Structures are given as C-alpha cells and as structure tokens.
C-alpha cells in the first residue's frame, strides 16, 4: 500500500506541517517519521508546550522546527499575502487574527513555500481544515470544488492487496452533475497514485435506465459529461453496485460495458451513499479505509478524524506528502 509513496518520499525529500503541534498523536507520528527518515516535520504551537508534551510522551522531536504564530518573524508578510488573497473580504486585523490559529498559519506556510504539505484535524473540524485551504491555497486551475476519496485496502493471506477508491464520502453533500465529473476525474487520479488502474462506476439504484428518478438522471448525465471531459478514462453508468462489481451480474444487466463487473473506482450520488458505503466495506468487509484524501486543491492538504490515533496520523502524513 505505502511502498510507492515511501519510495517517492525517499527520492524527493519533503516537508509537512502539522497544525496541532502539542497533540501527543501528532508528536508520536512525527517522531516515527523522523526515525524512519521519511519527512521533515514542522510543528505549529507554543514552543514550550510542544517540547513539554514531547518530553511527557517520550517522543523524539529533536531538530524539528516548532513555529509559534505569536512569535513568527514573517507574520507581517503572511498578513499582507492573506489580505491580497482575500481581495477585500477580510481586513488586515481579521487576517492577523485568523493567522494566529494553527490551521490558517499552517496553510499560509504552505502557500509561501515554507512547507510542501499540511496535515490537520486532530482537534480541528473538517470545515476548519478545508476553509483555510479554499481561501488561501485555492483549487487547481480547472477545478471548482474540493472533493474527497477513500482508498479501501484488504490484504489477503498471501499478502496480496485488494484495493478500491470511493468518492466523495466526506465533503460534498449533494454534488451536482458537474461536481460529479470533477469528483470522478480527481478520484481516478488519486486511485492511480495507489496503483489502481481506474475503472470508474457512477453508482445508482438503477443500471442503464432500469430505474427512474432525479438521482438516476443525475448519475446518467454526469456519466455522459465525465466521458466527454476525460475520454481517456474507463467510465460507465449509471450502474448499481452489483452490476459494477460482479462479472456475473454484469453479463445479465449490462453486457459489453467496459467497466461493469470490473469496477474499482466508485463514485456515489451523494454523501449519504458514499459515507455509508465505505463504512460498510470497512466494517463488514474487513477493509482498511485511508482518508478522507482531499482532492482538487493547489497543494497537498489533508484532514484527520478527531478520533484518529498516531498510526493513522503517520499513514496520512505519508499519503499527504506523497501526493505532491
């Protein structure tokens, strides 16, 4: 799962900023990343607090940069840049107040080239990670939204890995047809990074017109738009999950489809379906779920669950920095 990303990081050393430096889970993960020689870590927080927390947990952060927004020497430059980026939407005082917080400070550090990637959310909500990213780093050219996907991995007894990509399960509540096109294309790109050759199923409760309804029409139209936008990708829909996944069912419901029966990248019609779907796979199917991996931003920025553990922080740091 991580071999390709680790090889990338060792060949091209990168720096990641953690927005919640004093958190023991962050410190444990950072110390492991240092020990394994994978990433240069920057910790945001009050220097004394970060060092005290590291000492209490027995975590080696020797040599790591600890940045406190309250004493950061380039804060005026950060404020000036944020005022420029917000274009009259925030005053200098409002920008300075925002940048005093780890989530905004860390995001601006990435924007100014002080770090290659950011990982936050151990104590911040998803919105508090995504909002600064949208305001400061912004979406990539051609992208209008930020989306997310999960990579689902199940390791067999022989050590082989069964891998799938699922999007969007965490960000967009009720994506439009055009949103779904972006989600499909970005999820395919993410899947490729994890050595998944994307075969994309646009999921529905209908297979190629077997059912009716607004959601069916949305997925059908999104499929047509996605095929036009990315003709190099294997995309089909609308498909029920069984038709997308099972070769036997595919022969009955949609014979001749380039995707049905062999799909490995699943695009859900809304966040309800996506969130429920990946968690069913995780809990009943015995898959490890990595994510949410944020997509569509100009820089690698990712969000942690507030219930995460140090292992998950370590893994998401590798994923985040490896996506650069």
C-alpha positions as CSV (number, residue, x, y, z in Angstrom):
1,X,0.0,0.0,0.0
2,X,2.7,2.5,1.0
3,X,5.7,1.2,-0.9
4,X,5.3,3.5,-3.9
5,X,4.7,6.6,-1.7
6,X,7.6,5.8,0.6
7,X,9.9,5.4,-2.4
8,X,8.7,8.8,-3.7
9,X,9.4,10.5,-0.4
10,X,12.9,9.0,-0.1
11,X,13.8,10.0,-3.6
12,X,12.3,13.5,-3.2
13,X,12.5,14.7,0.4
14,X,9.5,16.8,1.5
15,X,8.4,18.9,4.4
16,X,5.0,18.6,6.1
17,X,3.5,21.0,8.6
18,X,1.3,19.7,11.4
19,X,-1.2,22.3,12.6
20,X,-1.6,20.8,16.1
21,X,1.9,20.5,17.4
22,X,1.3,19.8,21.1
23,X,-1.1,16.9,20.4
24,X,0.5,13.6,21.6
25,X,-0.7,11.7,18.5
26,X,0.9,14.2,16.2
27,X,4.1,14.1,18.2
28,X,4.3,10.3,18.2
29,X,3.7,10.2,14.4
30,X,6.3,13.0,13.8
31,X,8.9,11.1,15.9
32,X,8.3,8.0,13.8
33,X,8.5,9.9,10.6
34,X,11.8,11.3,11.7
35,X,13.1,7.9,12.8
36,X,12.1,6.3,9.5
37,X,13.7,9.2,7.5
38,X,10.5,9.9,5.6
39,X,9.6,13.5,6.1
40,X,10.8,16.7,7.6
41,X,8.2,17.8,10.1
42,X,7.2,21.3,11.2
43,X,5.1,21.5,14.4
44,X,2.8,24.5,15.0
45,X,2.3,25.6,18.5
46,X,3.9,27.3,21.5
47,X,7.5,26.1,21.8
48,X,7.4,25.3,25.5
49,X,4.1,23.4,25.2
50,X,5.2,21.3,22.3
51,X,8.5,20.4,23.9
52,X,6.8,19.6,27.2
53,X,4.2,17.4,25.5
54,X,7.0,15.6,23.6
55,X,9.0,15.1,26.8
56,X,6.0,13.7,28.7
57,X,5.3,11.2,25.9
58,X,8.9,10.3,25.3
59,X,8.8,11.4,21.7
60,X,12.0,12.4,19.9
61,X,11.4,15.7,18.1
62,X,15.0,16.9,18.4
63,X,15.8,19.1,15.4
64,X,12.2,19.7,14.3
65,X,11.1,23.2,13.6
66,X,8.5,24.5,16.1
67,X,6.7,27.6,14.9
68,X,4.5,29.7,17.1
69,X,2.3,32.1,15.2
70,X,2.6,34.6,18.1
71,X,6.3,35.0,17.6
72,X,6.7,34.1,13.9
73,X,9.1,36.7,12.3
74,X,7.4,36.7,8.9
75,X,3.9,37.2,10.3
76,X,3.6,40.7,8.6
77,X,4.4,39.1,5.3
78,X,1.7,36.4,5.9
79,X,-0.9,39.1,6.8
80,X,-0.1,41.1,3.7
81,X,-0.4,38.0,1.5
82,X,-3.7,36.9,3.0
83,X,-5.2,40.4,2.6
84,X,-4.2,40.2,-1.1
85,X,-5.7,36.7,-1.5
86,X,-8.9,37.6,0.3
87,X,-9.4,40.7,-2.0
88,X,-11.3,42.9,0.3
89,X,-13.2,40.1,2.0
90,X,-11.0,40.4,5.2
91,X,-9.2,43.3,6.8
92,X,-5.6,43.2,7.9
93,X,-6.7,42.8,11.5
94,X,-9.1,39.9,10.6
95,X,-6.3,38.2,8.6
96,X,-3.9,38.6,11.5
97,X,-6.4,37.1,13.9
98,X,-7.0,34.2,11.6
99,X,-3.3,33.6,11.1
100,X,-2.8,33.4,14.9
101,X,-4.6,30.0,14.7
102,X,-2.7,26.9,13.6
103,X,-5.0,25.9,10.8
104,X,-4.6,29.3,9.0
105,X,-1.0,29.7,9.9
106,X,0.0,26.2,8.6
107,X,-2.0,26.8,5.3
108,X,-0.2,30.1,4.7
109,X,3.1,28.4,5.4
110,X,2.4,26.0,2.5
111,X,1.2,28.9,0.3
112,X,4.5,30.8,0.9
113,X,6.6,27.7,0.2
114,X,7.7,27.0,3.8
115,X,6.2,23.5,3.7
116,X,5.2,21.1,0.9
117,X,2.1,19.7,2.6
118,X,-0.2,20.1,5.5
119,X,-2.0,17.7,7.8
120,X,-4.5,18.9,10.4
121,X,-7.8,18.0,12.0
122,X,-6.7,16.1,15.1
123,X,-8.6,18.8,17.1
124,X,-10.0,20.9,14.2
125,X,-13.2,20.0,12.3
126,X,-13.0,19.1,8.6
127,X,-14.5,22.6,7.8
128,X,-11.7,24.2,9.8
129,X,-9.2,22.4,7.6
130,X,-10.9,22.9,4.3
131,X,-11.9,26.6,4.8
132,X,-8.4,28.0,5.1
133,X,-7.3,25.8,2.2
134,X,-10.0,27.2,-0.1
135,X,-9.3,30.8,1.0
136,X,-5.5,30.6,0.8
137,X,-4.3,27.8,-1.4
138,X,-7.5,27.6,-3.5
139,X,-8.5,25.0,-6.1
140,X,-6.4,23.9,-9.0
141,X,-6.9,25.5,-12.4
142,X,-10.0,24.0,-14.0
143,X,-11.4,22.8,-10.6
144,X,-14.3,24.5,-8.9
145,X,-14.7,22.2,-5.8
146,X,-12.7,20.3,-3.3
147,X,-13.7,16.7,-3.0
148,X,-12.5,13.6,-1.2
149,X,-12.0,9.9,-1.7
150,X,-11.1,6.9,0.5
151,X,-8.8,4.2,-0.5
152,X,-10.0,0.8,0.7
153,X,-7.4,-1.9,1.1
154,X,-7.8,-5.6,2.2
155,X,-4.7,-7.8,2.4
156,X,-5.1,-11.5,1.6
157,X,-3.4,-14.4,3.4
158,X,-0.9,-14.5,0.6
159,X,0.0,-10.8,1.1
160,X,-1.8,-9.6,-2.0
161,X,-3.8,-6.3,-1.7
162,X,-7.3,-5.8,-2.9
163,X,-7.7,-2.0,-3.5
164,X,-10.6,0.3,-4.4
165,X,-11.2,4.0,-4.5
166,X,-14.5,5.6,-3.3
167,X,-15.6,9.2,-3.7
168,X,-17.0,11.5,-2.5
169,X,-17.7,10.2,1.0
170,X,-16.8,13.2,3.2
171,X,-17.1,16.7,1.6
172,X,-19.8,17.3,-0.9
173,X,-23.3,16.7,0.5
174,X,-25.3,16.6,-2.7
175,X,-23.0,17.1,-5.7
176,X,-24.3,18.4,-9.0
177,X,-23.7,16.7,-12.3
178,X,-20.7,18.9,-12.9
179,X,-19.4,18.3,-9.4
180,X,-19.6,14.6,-10.0
181,X,-17.5,15.0,-13.1
182,X,-14.7,16.6,-11.1
183,X,-15.1,14.0,-8.3
184,X,-14.8,11.2,-10.8
185,X,-11.7,12.6,-12.6
186,X,-10.0,13.5,-9.4
187,X,-10.7,10.2,-7.7
188,X,-9.3,8.4,-10.8
189,X,-6.1,10.4,-10.4
190,X,-5.9,9.6,-6.7
191,X,-6.5,5.9,-7.5
192,X,-3.7,5.9,-10.0
193,X,-1.2,7.1,-7.3
194,X,-2.1,3.9,-5.3
195,X,-1.5,1.7,-8.4
196,X,-5.2,1.3,-9.1
197,X,-5.9,1.3,-12.8
198,X,-9.2,3.2,-12.5
199,X,-12.3,1.7,-13.9
200,X,-15.0,4.1,-12.8
201,X,-18.6,3.2,-11.9
202,X,-21.1,6.0,-11.5
203,X,-23.3,4.4,-8.9
204,X,-27.1,4.5,-8.6
205,X,-30.1,2.4,-7.7
206,X,-30.6,2.0,-11.4
207,X,-28.5,0.2,-14.1
208,X,-28.6,1.9,-17.5
209,X,-32.2,3.1,-17.3
210,X,-33.7,0.2,-15.3
211,X,-34.9,2.7,-12.7
212,X,-36.3,6.2,-12.8
213,X,-35.9,9.4,-10.7
214,X,-33.9,12.6,-10.4
215,X,-30.9,10.8,-8.8
216,X,-30.8,8.4,-11.7
217,X,-30.9,11.2,-14.2
218,X,-28.1,13.0,-12.4
219,X,-25.8,10.0,-12.5
220,X,-26.7,9.2,-16.1
221,X,-26.0,12.8,-17.2
222,X,-22.8,13.0,-15.1
223,X,-21.5,9.9,-16.7
224,X,-22.0,11.4,-20.2
225,X,-20.3,14.6,-19.1
226,X,-17.4,12.7,-17.5
227,X,-16.8,10.6,-20.6
228,X,-16.7,13.8,-22.7
229,X,-14.3,15.6,-20.2
230,X,-12.0,12.6,-19.8
231,X,-12.3,10.3,-22.8
232,X,-9.1,8.5,-21.8
233,X,-10.8,7.1,-18.6
234,X,-12.9,4.0,-18.5
235,X,-16.2,5.3,-17.1
236,X,-19.7,3.8,-17.2
237,X,-23.0,4.5,-15.5
238,X,-25.4,4.7,-14.1
239,X,-24.7,1.4,-12.5
240,X,-26.0,-0.5,-9.5
241,X,-23.2,-1.7,-7.3
242,X,-23.7,-5.4,-8.1
243,X,-23.6,-4.7,-11.8
244,X,-20.4,-2.6,-11.3
245,X,-18.7,-5.2,-9.2
246,X,-19.9,-8.7,-10.1
247,X,-18.9,-10.1,-13.6
248,X,-21.8,-12.5,-13.3
249,X,-24.4,-9.7,-12.7
250,X,-22.7,-7.5,-15.3
251,X,-23.3,-10.1,-18.0
252,X,-27.0,-10.0,-17.3
253,X,-27.5,-6.3,-16.7
254,X,-25.0,-4.6,-18.9
255,X,-23.2,-6.9,-21.3
256,X,-20.4,-5.2,-23.2
257,X,-19.8,-2.5,-20.7
258,X,-16.1,-1.6,-20.4
259,X,-16.5,-1.1,-16.7
260,X,-19.3,-3.2,-15.3
261,X,-18.2,-6.3,-13.5
262,X,-14.6,-5.0,-13.0
263,X,-15.1,-1.5,-11.5
264,X,-12.5,-0.5,-8.8
265,X,-13.3,3.2,-8.5
266,X,-16.8,4.0,-7.3
267,X,-18.5,7.4,-7.5
268,X,-21.5,7.9,-5.2
269,X,-24.5,10.1,-6.0
270,X,-24.3,11.9,-2.6
271,X,-22.6,11.9,0.7
272,X,-25.2,9.7,2.4
273,X,-24.5,6.9,-0.1
274,X,-20.7,7.4,0.0
275,X,-20.3,7.6,3.7
276,X,-22.5,4.6,4.4
277,X,-20.9,2.7,1.5
278,X,-17.3,3.0,2.5
279,X,-18.1,2.3,6.2
280,X,-20.0,-0.9,5.2
281,X,-16.9,-2.0,3.3
282,X,-14.7,-1.1,6.2
283,X,-16.7,-2.8,9.0
284,X,-18.3,-5.8,7.2
285,X,-15.7,-6.4,4.5
286,X,-12.6,-6.1,6.7
287,X,-11.1,-3.3,4.6
288,X,-8.7,-0.7,5.9
289,X,-10.0,2.8,4.9
290,X,-7.4,5.5,4.2
291,X,-8.8,9.0,4.0
292,X,-10.5,11.2,3.5
293,X,-8.0,12.3,0.9
294,X,-8.8,15.8,-0.2
295,X,-8.7,16.4,-4.0
296,X,-8.8,19.5,-6.2
297,X,-6.5,21.8,-4.2
298,X,-3.4,23.5,-5.4
299,X,-1.3,21.9,-2.7
300,X,-1.5,18.6,-0.7
301,X,-3.6,19.3,2.3
302,X,-5.5,16.7,4.3
303,X,-7.8,16.3,7.2
304,X,-7.6,13.9,10.1
305,X,-10.5,12.5,12.1
306,X,-10.6,13.9,15.6
307,X,-10.8,10.4,16.8
308,X,-7.6,9.4,15.0
309,X,-4.6,7.6,16.6
310,X,-0.9,8.0,16.0
311,X,-0.8,5.2,13.4
312,X,-3.4,7.0,11.3
313,X,-1.6,10.3,11.6
314,X,1.6,8.6,10.4
315,X,-0.1,6.9,7.5
316,X,-2.0,10.1,6.4
317,X,1.2,12.1,6.6
318,X,2.9,9.7,4.1
319,X,-0.2,9.8,1.9
320,X,-0.4,13.6,2.0
321,X,3.2,14.4,1.3
322,X,3.3,11.7,-1.3
323,X,0.5,13.3,-3.3
324,X,2.5,16.4,-4.1
